Amino acid sequence: MKKHGLFQGLCLCLCFLSVSAFCAPKHVFDHFICTDYSQGKVLLFEDGQVVWEHEAPMSNDVWLLPNGNMLFTTGHGVLEVTRAQDTVFCYRSDSHVFACQRLRNGNTFVGECNAGRLLEIAPDGRIVHEVCILPEGVTDAGMGFIRNARRLRNGHFLVAHYAGKKVVEYDADGRIVWEAPVSGGAHSVMRLRNGDTMVSAADADRNPRLLRYDRKGRLIWELSNKDLPGEPFKFLGGMYALRDGSVVFANWQGHGTADQPHIFHVSRDKQLIESFGPHDAIKTVSSVVVIGRRNRLSDYGH
């Protein structure tokens, strides 16, 4: 009986391992959603092919929601759209909009760039909370004021100031509580669960890179063209941290020739795990979300 039980247990373990290996995605880029800034589209890829797309001019931010819908920016607004192309949520603005996020209470965070407004919007379109972070005396901060921004779980806002070349954390009333310099121009931001902050840098200083700061604002890690052969990075955009310390991020190539991969997956020790592109269906990727990955490290997760 003991031998029989041991054999059954061994079989169950082997079966579990086999099923787990089968169910786990072989590559993070098997299924993903990305924003193509140059084409003005959001694209859903499955097994390397586009299976869904939607018009989204100048889109810089995209989410896959738990209900299967896509939430994304549209240049001057935000849309939530189903796989059947039905619009569930729509917000339009006179300002450029490059940041959105579905909050835990069902409302939607929107970052208005020119207007400097950080908004919480109910499903019916009502603005239920508003904070303005424009400098005193400024009414239009221009297209470079805010790129990516996130509402944090403590109610604060983490904002990438692209033209200002810094990332800033504001409290619920718009007061600055933390900041760090980003010489290349901050494009996207993530607050990690241990309190560190990850930032993707653009190309203003010709040194596109990922930067990781601790709670005191000290730079503790970075990934740049010095770390991978061929200097593939052009302008780093939307990103996505996994619990194993690796990062998936967009390599936007709108300021030059798009001859490098559009998306990278790199380990914490700066080893290239996987890349995607060039691809005939893509011109320039500004943000990306990988589908089916439940081991996110950051507050960015859905």
C-alpha positions as a printed NumPy array, in Angstrom:
array([[  0.   ,   0.   ,   0.   ],
       [  2.802,   2.41 ,   0.859],
       [  4.554,   1.729,  -2.449],
       [  1.277,   2.15 ,  -4.313],
       [  0.58 ,   5.484,  -2.549],
       [  4.1  ,   6.668,  -3.278],
       [  3.664,   5.763,  -6.968],
       [  0.317,   7.61 ,  -7.116],
       [  1.848,  10.667,  -5.496],
       [  4.761,  10.625,  -7.937],
       [  2.363,  10.342, -10.881],
       [  0.274,  13.239,  -9.592],
       [  3.39 ,  15.393,  -9.18 ],
       [  4.585,  14.579, -12.698],
       [  1.113,  15.246, -14.086],
       [  0.94 ,  18.61 , -12.261],
       [  4.359,  19.613, -13.58 ],
       [  3.381,  18.63 , -17.105],
       [  0.122,  20.578, -16.965],
       [  1.875,  23.605, -15.461],
       [  4.533,  23.558, -18.155],
       [  1.873,  23.228, -20.846],
       [ -0.301,  26.056, -19.491],
       [  2.545,  28.49 , -18.909],
       [  3.183,  30.784, -21.881],
       [  6.366,  29.839, -23.716],
       [  7.085,  33.457, -24.627],
       [  5.823,  36.68 , -23.09 ],
       [  5.169,  38.034, -26.581],
       [  2.776,  35.258, -27.614],
       [ -0.14 ,  37.509, -26.618],
       [  0.09 ,  41.251, -26.028],
       [ -1.569,  44.611, -26.665],
       [  0.402,  47.626, -27.849],
       [ -0.162,  51.214, -28.882],
       [  1.22 ,  52.186, -32.28 ],
       [  1.721,  55.926, -31.953],
       [  2.662,  56.541, -35.6  ],
       [ -0.24 ,  54.591, -37.087],
       [ -2.697,  55.864, -34.489],
       [ -3.869,  52.394, -33.477],
       [ -4.157,  49.967, -30.605],
       [ -3.197,  46.446, -31.735],
       [ -3.921,  43.089, -30.122],
       [ -1.452,  40.35 , -31.075],
       [ -1.978,  36.621, -30.678],
       [  0.732,  34.192, -31.78 ],
       [  2.565,  36.977, -33.571],
       [ -0.413,  38.168, -35.625],
       [ -2.796,  41.117, -35.272],
       [ -6.257,  39.798, -34.351],
       [ -7.889,  43.072, -33.236],
       [ -7.254,  46.768, -33.723],
       [ -8.893,  50.097, -32.98 ],
       [ -8.22 ,  53.651, -34.043],
       [ -6.336,  55.57 , -31.35 ],
       [ -4.482,  58.694, -32.545],
       [ -1.257,  59.446, -30.649],
       [ -2.005,  56.681, -28.162],
       [  0.524,  56.342, -25.339],
       [ -1.197,  54.207, -22.707],
       [ -3.141,  50.933, -22.799],
       [ -4.615,  48.456, -20.319],
       [ -6.279,  45.067, -20.521],
       [ -9.123,  45.181, -17.985],
       [-10.346,  42.152, -15.965],
       [-13.538,  42.108, -18.058],
       [-11.479,  41.621, -21.219],
       [-12.016,  45.159, -22.51 ],
       [ -9.224,  47.48 , -23.594],
       [ -8.712,  50.905, -21.985],
       [ -6.465,  53.325, -23.879],
       [ -5.692,  56.964, -24.617],
       [ -6.692,  58.543, -27.92 ],
       [ -4.63 ,  61.711, -28.137],
       [ -7.403,  63.922, -26.755],
       [ -9.286,  61.434, -24.628],
       [ -9.737,  57.914, -23.3  ],
       [-11.79 ,  54.954, -24.545],
       [-12.814,  51.609, -23.097],
       [-13.705,  49.244, -25.953],
       [-14.845,  45.608, -26.073],
       [-13.476,  42.92 , -28.353],
       [-16.701,  43.432, -30.364],
       [-15.697,  47.118, -30.885],
       [-18.443,  48.466, -28.594],
       [-17.536,  51.615, -26.655],
       [-18.151,  51.255, -22.907],
       [-16.457,  54.416, -21.62 ],
       [-15.496,  57.619, -23.408],
       [-13.835,  60.794, -22.177],
       [-12.896,  63.649, -24.498],
       [-10.657,  66.611, -23.696],
       [ -9.35 ,  69.785, -25.318],
       [ -5.984,  68.883, -23.792],
       [ -3.601,  66.209, -25.014],
       [ -4.103,  63.033, -22.976],
       [ -1.305,  60.49 , -22.665],
       [ -2.203,  58.709, -19.382],
       [ -5.151,  56.641, -18.19 ],
       [ -5.81 ,  53.981, -15.555],
       [ -8.83 ,  52.046, -14.28 ],
       [ -9.04 ,  52.448, -10.511],
       [-10.124,  49.821,  -8.009],
       [-13.419,  51.635,  -7.34 ],
       [-14.389,  51.435, -11.027],
       [-13.576,  55.053, -11.801],
       [-10.961,  56.041, -14.367],
       [ -7.857,  58.148, -13.824],
       [ -6.985,  60.529, -16.674],
       [ -3.941,  62.789, -16.932],
       [ -4.529,  65.917, -19.019],
       [ -1.195,  67.105, -20.378],
       [ -1.627,  70.755, -21.432],
       [ -4.151,  71.513, -18.692],
       [ -2.076,  69.806, -15.993],
       [ -5.195,  68.2  , -14.55 ],
       [ -5.18 ,  64.83 , -12.774],
       [ -8.751,  63.587, -12.919],
       [-10.85 ,  60.806, -11.432],
       [-13.864,  60.179, -13.64 ],
       [-16.952,  58.087, -12.829],
       [-18.334,  55.593, -15.388],
       [-21.049,  58.101, -16.326],
       [-18.418,  60.729, -17.226],
       [-18.679,  62.881, -14.083],
       [-15.4  ,  64.273, -12.746],
       [-15.434,  63.269,  -9.077],
       [-11.938,  64.471,  -8.166],
       [ -9.603,  66.976,  -9.791],
       [ -6.11 ,  68.213,  -9.007],
       [ -4.261,  70.811, -11.074],
       [ -0.455,  70.665, -10.986],
       [  0.268,  73.536, -13.393],
       [  2.929,  75.992, -12.215],
       [  1.499,  79.243, -10.896],
       [  0.496,  81.624, -13.682],
       [  0.535,  78.921, -16.396],
       [ -2.694,  78.041, -18.215],
       [ -1.303,  75.793, -20.954],
       [  1.837,  73.813, -20.145],
       [  2.215,  72.462, -23.677],
       [  2.408,  68.992, -25.13 ],
       [  5.462,  67.945, -23.107],
       [  4.196,  68.632, -19.6  ],
       [  2.792,  65.163, -18.762],
       [  3.391,  61.873, -20.501],
       [  2.592,  58.796, -18.436],
       [  1.078,  59.197, -14.962],
       [ -0.309,  56.844, -12.332],
       [ -2.695,  57.119,  -9.403],
       [ -1.061,  55.225,  -6.527],
       [ -2.835,  53.129,  -3.928],
       [ -2.219,  55.774,  -1.254],
       [ -4.123,  58.337,  -3.327],
       [ -0.982,  60.104,  -4.541],
       [ -0.063,  60.673,  -8.19 ],
       [  3.177,  59.653,  -9.883],
       [  3.777,  61.843, -12.933],
       [  6.344,  61.704, -15.732],
       [  7.213,  65.283, -16.699],
       [  8.653,  64.782, -20.166],
       [  9.725,  68.349, -20.979],
       [ 10.557,  69.032, -17.324],
       [ 12.953,  66.053, -17.315],
       [ 11.838,  64.68 , -13.97 ],
       [  9.386,  62.332, -12.278],
       [  7.321,  63.746,  -9.423],
       [  5.018,  62.275,  -6.806],
       [  2.157,  64.576,  -5.776],
       [ -0.179,  64.045,  -2.844],
       [ -3.968,  64.061,  -3.261],
       [ -3.973,  67.87 ,  -3.099],
       [ -1.207,  68.36 ,  -5.674],
       [  1.667,  69.039,  -3.286],
       [  5.086,  67.617,  -4.227],
       [  6.234,  64.869,  -1.835],
       [  8.976,  63.181,  -3.895],
       [ 10.872,  63.757,  -7.132],
       [ 13.875,  62.585,  -9.132],
       [ 15.663,  63.981, -12.204],
       [ 15.428,  62.232, -15.6  ],
       [ 17.848,  63.914, -18.   ],
       [ 16.506,  62.193, -21.107],
       [ 12.92 ,  63.191, -20.403],
       [ 10.587,  60.965, -18.351],
       [  8.061,  59.034, -20.42 ],
       [  6.592,  56.274, -18.228],
       [  6.548,  55.585, -14.494],
       [  5.875,  52.684, -12.119],
       [  5.849,  52.523,  -8.333],
       [  7.102,  49.082,  -7.349],
       [  5.666,  47.277,  -4.346],
       [  8.857,  47.717,  -2.327],
       [  8.584,  51.496,  -2.736],
       [ 11.136,  51.887,  -5.529],
       [ 10.192,  53.834,  -8.651],
       [ 10.918,  52.724, -12.209],
       [ 11.113,  55.323, -14.98 ],
       [ 11.607,  54.978, -18.724],
       [ 13.693,  57.768, -20.262],
       [ 13.348,  59.214, -23.746],
       [ 16.108,  60.476, -26.041],
       [ 16.598,  64.127, -25.063],
       [ 20.167,  63.388, -23.901],
       [ 20.741,  60.652, -26.52 ],
       [ 20.828,  58.107, -23.708],
       [ 17.467,  56.249, -23.61 ],
       [ 17.308,  53.985, -20.582],
       [ 15.359,  52.487, -17.714],
       [ 16.018,  54.007, -14.298],
       [ 15.192,  52.682, -10.843],
       [ 15.16 ,  54.994,  -7.824],
       [ 14.795,  54.123,  -4.154],
       [ 12.477,  55.949,  -1.762],
       [ 15.122,  58.592,  -1.088],
       [ 15.426,  59.396,  -4.794],
       [ 18.785,  57.69 ,  -5.24 ],
       [ 19.446,  55.985,  -8.577],
       [ 20.083,  52.32 ,  -7.724],
       [ 19.788,  50.586, -11.118],
       [ 19.738,  51.481, -14.797],
       [ 19.595,  49.76 , -18.151],
       [ 20.99 ,  51.504, -21.224],
       [ 22.544,  50.853, -24.623],
       [ 25.796,  50.113, -22.808],
       [ 24.239,  46.882, -21.559],
       [ 23.053,  45.308, -24.827],
       [ 24.951,  44.814, -28.098],
       [ 24.095,  46.977, -31.093],
       [ 22.727,  49.944, -29.104],
       [ 19.101,  48.963, -29.847],
       [ 17.318,  51.475, -27.596],
       [ 15.921,  54.609, -29.262],
       [ 13.298,  56.126, -26.914],
       [ 11.901,  53.998, -24.092],
       [  8.168,  54.116, -23.444],
       [  5.504,  52.117, -21.634],
       [  6.785,  49.32 , -19.396],
       [  5.648,  46.433, -17.277],
       [  7.526,  44.884, -14.335],
       [  7.318,  41.193, -13.409],
       [  7.752,  39.665,  -9.972],
       [ 11.014,  37.982, -10.975],
       [ 12.572,  41.434, -11.422],
       [ 12.466,  41.401, -15.219],
       [ 10.888,  44.218, -17.22 ],
       [  8.95 ,  44.355, -20.492],
       [  9.122,  47.748, -22.21 ],
       [  8.449,  49.567, -25.479],
       [ 11.222,  50.905, -27.677],
       [  9.606,  53.804, -29.566],
       [ 11.421,  54.629, -32.814],
       [  9.562,  57.655, -34.141],
       [ 12.585,  59.97 , -34.13 ],
       [ 14.566,  57.891, -36.612],
       [ 14.621,  54.63 , -38.547],
       [ 12.533,  51.835, -37.022],
       [ 15.124,  49.106, -37.568],
       [ 15.337,  47.722, -34.015],
       [ 12.939,  45.54 , -31.981],
       [  9.777,  47.328, -30.868],
       [  9.524,  45.583, -27.493],
       [ 12.098,  44.111, -25.102],
       [ 12.014,  41.72 , -22.155],
       [ 15.142,  42.104, -20.036],
       [ 16.129,  40.45 , -16.742],
       [ 17.13 ,  42.218, -13.544],
       [ 20.772,  41.356, -14.295],
       [ 20.414,  43.077, -17.7  ],
       [ 20.242,  39.951, -19.849],
       [ 18.028,  40.017, -22.933],
       [ 15.311,  37.394, -22.49 ],
       [ 13.263,  38.123, -25.591],
       [ 12.415,  40.869, -28.087],
       [  9.668,  41.46 , -30.651],
       [  9.994,  43.095, -34.052],
       [ 10.548,  44.688, -36.421],
       [  7.086,  43.629, -37.666],
       [  5.198,  44.562, -40.837],
       [  2.054,  45.482, -38.875],
       [  3.868,  47.948, -36.588],
       [  5.466,  51.337, -37.157],
       [  6.284,  52.574, -33.642],
       [  5.259,  51.099, -30.274],
       [  4.787,  53.567, -27.413],
       [  3.315,  51.216, -24.778],
       [  2.696,  47.507, -24.26 ],
       [  0.763,  45.112, -22.019],
       [  1.531,  41.39 , -22.016],
       [ -1.528,  39.148, -21.628],
       [ -1.645,  36.221, -19.256],
       [  1.134,  37.315, -16.897],
       [ -0.119,  37.272, -13.299],
       [  3.218,  37.915, -11.596],
       [  3.463,  41.688, -11.836],
       [  5.823,  43.436,  -9.438],
       [  4.399,  46.936,  -9.608],
       [  1.378,  49.034,  -8.738],
       [  0.97 ,  49.35 , -12.508],
       [ -0.886,  46.029, -12.622],
       [ -4.579,  45.566, -13.376]])
